[in-house]
Amino acid sequence: MTRYNAEISAGSLLALEGRRIARLLLSDPDPSAWRHAIETENILQKKTPATARRQAKLLRRRLTTLDAQAWKMVAERETDAVIQLLLAAAVKHSQLLGDFMLRVYADRQRRLEPTLAPADWQDFLAECAHHDAAVAGWSESTKAKLFQVIVRILAEAKYLESASSMRLTPQSLHPDVRRYLSARGETYALDCLERVR
């Protein structure tokens, strides 16, 4: 089984869309109701059904790593809590993102280095290829897109000042998000979100 996948390239945190998908999941839709909401009602407000399907599928896969209590929080809570829960879901769905936060982001922080650098990504991918041979087979465009999306996710979650500066701005975890993850023994997600501060 592969440890890493490139699915994260389908989208960043997508907070507004994440709220809408969380609300939809809370209604326990059957396949027909899901398709109607995504394609006919266009709840994600995308220009094409293909984009709506792709982002809905990604968000569903991320959010189903959490439970209905988290979906309710994503649907109803303030932006900081929502973004951190979406980040936790993204980390659980993509070990590539989580390991990057633990190995690269946290390491830069420990060494008091203020920014990420593109070279960090190349070194990280070389290390990943030792754990999962599939990584070596990714095209250069896929690798570049993955880095772009991961940087955007970290910027949206305020772990970076911006995608262009890549300056580290570590965050404190929202108490309710920490409580939710701790109660469920989500050690890996907690490490990713909390060790980087």
Order of alpha helices (4+ residues) and beta strands (2+ residues): alpha-alpha-alpha-alpha-alpha-alpha-alpha-alpha-alpha-alpha-alpha
